[in-house]
Amino acid sequence: MSLRRQLCIGLLSALAATMNAAPAAVATSQDKGKGVESTTTVIEMDALTVNIFRSSYGRGKVEVIMSLDVPNSSLRERALQSMPRLRAAYVQTLTRIVYDLPMRTPPNIGALSAALQRATDQVLGRPGAKVLLGSVVVN
């Protein structure tokens, strides 16, 4: 099987998995003493996992744990509704970045963060959501 075919199969399976994932909920808390409701602006996301391919065989994976900080309530609602599209864009971005990652070389976290931020802004249609990276694990 060619590398291109394996990449397409891996990407399609990752996209299918993201479509089945439920969107993360925004936590709300209520101050019982004053009766004032405050909403957190952070949207927690499930871990993203991407296979690393080299030549014609899989050789590892990259797992990214991240969340989004969206202070604007209308943009936060749009982000929650666009969660499948966001996850698909993130998987595609990660696949592109780690495609030719040399063996035993960690990914450039700055470039990874900037690429995920660009993908977020593109899917949501405007800036305002900030990507917060929790961890990047290469196995």
C-alpha positions as CSV (number, residue, x, y, z in Angstrom):
1,M,0.0,0.0,0.0
2,S,1.4,3.4,-0.9
3,L,2.2,6.1,1.6
4,R,-0.4,8.4,0.1
5,R,-3.1,5.8,0.4
6,Q,-2.1,5.1,4.1
7,L,-2.1,8.8,4.8
8,C,-5.6,9.2,3.3
9,I,-6.9,6.2,5.2
10,G,-5.4,7.5,8.5
11,L,-6.8,11.0,7.9
12,L,-10.3,9.7,7.0
13,S,-10.4,7.4,10.1
14,A,-9.3,10.3,12.3
15,L,-12.0,12.5,10.7
16,A,-14.6,9.9,11.3
17,A,-13.6,9.6,14.9
18,T,-13.9,13.4,15.4
19,M,-17.3,13.4,13.9
20,N,-18.5,10.9,16.5
21,A,-17.0,12.8,19.4
22,A,-19.5,14.8,21.4
23,P,-18.8,18.6,21.7
24,A,-17.3,19.7,24.9
25,A,-19.6,21.6,27.2
26,V,-18.8,24.9,28.8
27,A,-18.9,24.7,32.6
28,T,-21.2,27.2,34.4
29,S,-21.2,27.9,38.1
30,Q,-23.6,29.9,40.2
31,D,-22.6,32.0,43.2
32,K,-25.1,30.9,45.8
33,G,-24.6,33.9,48.1
34,K,-25.3,36.6,45.5
35,G,-27.3,34.8,42.9
36,V,-24.9,35.9,40.1
37,E,-24.1,33.5,37.4
38,S,-20.6,33.4,36.0
39,T,-19.6,31.4,32.9
40,T,-16.1,30.2,32.3
41,T,-14.7,31.0,28.9
42,V,-12.6,27.9,28.4
43,I,-13.9,25.0,26.2
44,E,-12.2,21.8,27.1
45,M,-11.5,19.4,24.2
46,D,-10.8,15.7,24.0
47,A,-7.2,14.7,23.2
48,L,-6.2,14.7,19.5
49,T,-4.2,11.8,18.3
50,V,-2.4,11.6,14.9
51,N,-0.2,8.8,13.6
52,I,3.3,9.5,12.3
53,F,4.1,7.8,9.1
54,R,7.5,7.1,7.6
55,S,8.1,5.5,4.2
56,S,5.4,2.8,4.1
57,Y,4.7,2.0,7.7
58,G,3.3,3.7,10.8
59,R,6.0,4.5,13.3
60,G,4.4,6.3,16.2
61,K,1.8,8.9,17.2
62,V,1.4,12.4,18.5
63,E,-1.2,13.2,21.2
64,V,-2.2,16.8,21.8
65,I,-4.3,17.9,24.8
66,M,-5.7,21.4,24.3
67,S,-8.5,23.8,25.0
68,L,-9.9,27.0,23.7
69,D,-10.3,30.3,25.6
70,V,-13.3,32.1,24.0
71,P,-14.3,35.2,26.0
72,N,-16.9,36.4,23.5
73,S,-20.2,34.5,24.2
74,S,-21.5,34.5,20.6
75,L,-18.1,33.3,19.3
76,R,-18.1,30.6,22.1
77,E,-21.5,29.4,20.9
78,R,-20.2,29.3,17.4
79,A,-17.1,27.4,18.5
80,L,-19.3,24.8,20.3
81,Q,-21.4,24.3,17.2
82,S,-18.3,24.1,15.0
83,M,-16.5,21.6,17.2
84,P,-16.5,18.7,14.6
85,R,-15.1,21.1,12.0
86,L,-12.5,22.4,14.5
87,R,-11.4,18.9,15.4
88,A,-11.1,18.0,11.7
89,A,-9.0,21.1,11.0
90,Y,-6.8,20.3,14.0
91,V,-6.2,16.7,12.9
92,Q,-5.4,17.9,9.4
93,T,-3.0,20.5,10.7
94,L,-1.3,18.0,13.0
95,T,-1.0,15.5,10.2
96,R,0.7,18.0,8.0
97,I,3.1,19.1,10.7
98,V,4.2,15.6,11.8
99,Y,4.2,14.0,8.4
100,D,7.9,14.2,7.9
101,L,9.0,14.6,11.5
102,P,12.5,13.0,11.8
103,M,12.9,10.1,14.1
104,R,13.5,11.1,17.8
105,T,12.8,14.8,17.0
106,P,10.2,16.6,19.0
107,P,7.8,18.9,17.1
108,N,8.3,22.6,17.1
109,I,5.7,23.7,19.7
110,G,5.7,27.4,18.6
111,A,5.0,26.4,15.0
112,L,2.4,23.9,16.1
113,S,0.6,26.4,18.3
114,A,0.6,29.0,15.5
115,A,-0.7,26.5,13.0
116,L,-3.5,25.4,15.4
117,Q,-4.4,29.1,16.0
118,R,-4.6,29.8,12.3
119,A,-6.9,26.8,11.8
120,T,-9.1,28.0,14.7
121,D,-9.4,31.5,13.2
122,Q,-10.2,30.1,9.8
123,V,-12.9,27.7,10.9
124,L,-14.6,30.3,13.2
125,G,-14.3,33.0,10.5
126,R,-12.7,35.6,12.8
127,P,-10.1,35.9,15.5
128,G,-11.1,35.9,19.2
129,A,-10.6,32.3,20.3
130,K,-7.2,31.5,21.8
131,V,-5.7,28.1,21.6
132,L,-4.3,26.8,24.9
133,L,-1.9,23.8,24.6
134,G,-1.9,21.5,27.6
135,S,0.6,18.9,26.4
136,V,2.1,17.4,23.3
137,V,3.2,13.8,23.7
138,V,5.2,12.0,20.9
139,N,5.3,8.3,21.2
